[in-house]
Amino acid sequence: MILKKNVLVWLALLLLYLTSNYALNVRNVHAQDADVKLSVAPSEYYATKVGEVFQVNVTLEILNETAQVVGVDFRISYNNSLLEVVNVEEGPFFKEFTQGPLGTFFVYYVEDETVFPNGTVIPPHIIIGALIFPNETGQYPGPFPNGSGTIAMITFKAIQHSPAKSLNCTFEFFDIIAVSAEGEYLTAESEDGYYEIAPLTYEYSPRRPVAGQEVTFDASVTIEPEMAKWYYWQFDDGTTLNTTEQVVVHEFIAPGTYNVTLTVKYVDNSTLSIWKLVNVGSYIPLEVKIDAGSLYFRGEICEFNVITTYLGDGVHADKISAVLYFNGSIVQNLTDKIEWLGTGYYRIQYTIPGEAEAGTYTLLVQAKYMGLDGMDIKSFYISDNIAELEDTIDKIEGDIATVVIPDLEDVIMLNLTEINAYVESIDGTTATIESDVGTLKADVSDVANSILNLDGKLDATDSKIDDLAGGQGTMLTILYVILVFSIISFIAAILAVYFARKK
């Protein structure tokens, strides 16, 4: 039901007159402190967007518990160029103190600005009335409202803002009437509310963009989507964009300072513009580094570590991918295996397939941060698996044992009789060596010369041994150089034993 003016209070008084034993005496107004107080909650509200919907609660506080309040009627003003009344509902406070089956009565009416003949101007406002009905007998047995609570809930919608500063208005109470169960007018006081809406603006990120970087411009920070028809962007670099999208992306090619202007066309066909200076620096790429080993085996679980940094600080990449290549082709996309461990720190765990081809593989990691791109590659070698490698080593050792060792035994493990036979074939040489040894003992001062002579004789001995070795050419060809030196040392030792025996 919608009623104009203050008819609610007259309805309430009429009900009281018809149903109670008390005569009405509207002149009997309390002269002391107020009986009730009206206020809005929240007392201040800051809307951040055009199109934002918010609720203001009208609170009734009982200041005098003996007042026996059963009805209130009031007007609350607002700025209808900034706000639109979406809905008004009864609050729960009076419902807690119903006196009979009829419960409560609630009514509201929205009025535009009114100019009376005497020049009095009443701003746009809402008339609200709330009443507790008596019981079946027309009595108010109580209990009566006490404490405080919400008697009305008003839903507003912000419909306008400014491009330069916040707009505001107040919620002001006037023509307040409160009535008691005895039909008396009660004294009332009020506390007005305050409303403010943010100016038109936009945001952009990153806050320190660089040339070649994607910059995101967001007009949604102060406008709900349904409030605008289109957005016109002028980027001050020779490019413009007319769109219905609230969020756009732009890339400045060169560093510099750009005056970026946004013009909004609203649903009421009005337009507003806002501009900001955007400083664009020189391009600095996102740095990506991969840490990986140089050799892995088939079947091995390997781990790759990735670090993303910008200007020396670790950053969390907006997007990151990893792909493994072999012979110029993609082997596997490892993006789903990327694990975030900390700011700028990632890990990729990958099991080398048992059937992977041996060869050099390359891991490519690409990342994006605030429109900046970065990448890194790391190559490594995949070999046979460890079991296959052990089998290969066992096979090589077996080949050595089968082929090399028996031949070595034929040469090295000669018995003393064979060695003596070799020695006797060079008796002439050994006799000379004995003579040199005697000379060495006789004259220590000639030791150097004796050693030189001995070296000469040993060279002759080596020649003889070489002749002997020629007869065993087939066997010696499979010896390693180090084993030949070992044999010579062994023969030299035997010669020393032999010379000792001759003496």
Sequence and secondary structure as in RCSB ss.txt:
>XXXX:A:sequence
MILKKNVLVWLALLLLYLTSNYALNVRNVHAQDADVKLSVAPSEYYATKVGEVFQVNVTLEILNETAQVVGVDFR
ISYNNSLLEVVNVEEGPFFKEFTQGPLGTFFVYYVEDETVFPNGTVIPPHIIIGALIFPNETGQYPGPFPNGSGT
IAMITFKAIQHSPAKSLNCTFEFFDIIAVSAEGEYLTAESEDGYYEIAPLTYEYSPRRPVAGQEVTFDASVTIEP
EMAKWYYWQFDDGTTLNTTEQVVVHEFIAPGTYNVTLTVKYVDNSTLSIWKLVNVGSYIPLEVKIDAGSLYFRGE
ICEFNVITTYLGDGVHADKISAVLYFNGSIVQNLTDKIEWLGTGYYRIQYTIPGEAEAGTYTLLVQAKYMGLDGM
DIKSFYISDNIAELEDTIDKIEGDIATVVIPDLEDVIMLNLTEINAYVESIDGTTATIESDVGTLKADVSDVANS
ILNLDGKLDATDSKIDDLAGGQGTMLTILYVILVFSIISFIAAILAVYFARKK
>XXXX:A:secstr
    TTHHHHHHHHHHHHH SS   TT    SS SEEEEEESSEEEE SBT EEEEEEEEEES GGG EEEEEEE
EE  TTTEEEEEEEE STGGGG  STT EEEEEEEE  EE TTS EE SEEEEEEEE   TTS   S    SEEE
EEEEEEEE    SSS EEEEEEEEEEEEEETTS EE EEEE EEEEE     EEESSS BTT EEEEE TTSB G
GGEEEEEEE SSS EEEES SEEEEE SS EEEEEEEEEEETTS EEEEEEEEEEB     EEEEE  SEEETT 
EEEEEEEEEETTEE   SEEEEEEEETTEEEEE GGGEEEEETTEEEEEEE  TT  SEEEEEEEEEEETTEEEE
EEEEEEEE  HHHHHHHHHHHHHHIIIIIHHHHHHHHS  HHHHHHHHHTTHHHHHHHHHHHHHHHH GGGHHHH
HHHHHHHHHHHHHHHHHHHHHTHHHHTTS HHHHHHHHHHHHHHHHHHHHHH 
